[in-house]
Amino acid sequence: SFAPRPFLACAATRDDDFDVSGVRDCIDDARPIYELHDSGDRLRALYPEAGHSFPAATRVAAYEFLETWLRGG
């Protein structure tokens, strides 16, 4: 129901609190809907090799995503 609005998921692969496979499944299921709306570039997922954290490189990529889409795409 988000498409075509921008959506970013950041899901660490070694998170003890959340299983990354659920995030991967949701993103995989959402991708065709975003493509249907010609907005595949608005759906992004980052999967840092980390535990339950927000690593610096992921944080930078998230800020860049927000900067792009909050300023009008």
C-alpha positions in Angstrom: 0.0 0.0 0.0 3.0 2.3 0.1 3.7 2.3 -3.7 4.6 4.5 -5.3 5.7 6.5 -2.3 9.4 6.2 -1.4 10.2 3.4 1.1 13.5 2.4 2.6 14.1 -0.7 4.8 17.3 -1.1 6.8 17.6 -4.6 8.1 20.8 -5.9 9.6 21.6 -9.5 8.6 22.7 -10.6 12.1 20.0 -8.9 14.2 19.1 -11.1 17.2 15.8 -9.2 17.6 14.4 -9.4 14.0 14.9 -12.0 11.2 16.0 -10.3 8.1 14.2 -12.9 5.9 10.9 -11.3 6.6 12.1 -7.9 5.4 13.6 -9.5 2.3 10.3 -11.3 1.6 8.3 -8.0 2.0 10.7 -6.1 -0.3 10.6 -8.9 -2.9 6.8 -8.9 -2.8 6.6 -5.1 -3.0 9.0 -4.7 -5.9 6.6 -5.8 -8.7 4.0 -3.3 -7.4 6.6 -0.5 -7.5 7.6 -1.5 -11.0 3.9 -1.5 -12.0 3.8 2.1 -11.0 7.2 2.9 -12.7 8.7 3.7 -9.4 11.2 1.0 -8.7 13.8 3.6 -7.8 11.6 4.6 -4.8 11.9 1.2 -3.1 15.2 0.4 -1.5 16.5 -2.0 1.1 19.8 -2.1 2.8 21.1 -5.2 4.5 24.2 -4.4 6.5 26.3 -7.3 7.9 25.7 -6.3 11.5 23.8 -7.1 14.6 21.0 -4.9 15.9 22.5 -1.6 15.0 22.5 1.2 12.5 26.1 1.1 11.0 27.7 4.3 9.8 27.6 3.4 6.1 24.0 2.4 6.3 23.1 5.6 8.1 24.8 7.7 5.4 22.9 5.8 2.7 19.6 6.3 4.6 20.3 10.0 4.9 21.0 10.2 1.2 17.7 8.4 0.4 15.8 10.8 2.7 17.6 13.8 1.2 16.6 12.7 -2.3 13.0 11.9 -1.6 12.2 14.6 0.9 13.4 17.3 -1.4 11.1 16.2 -4.2 12.8 13.2 -5.8 
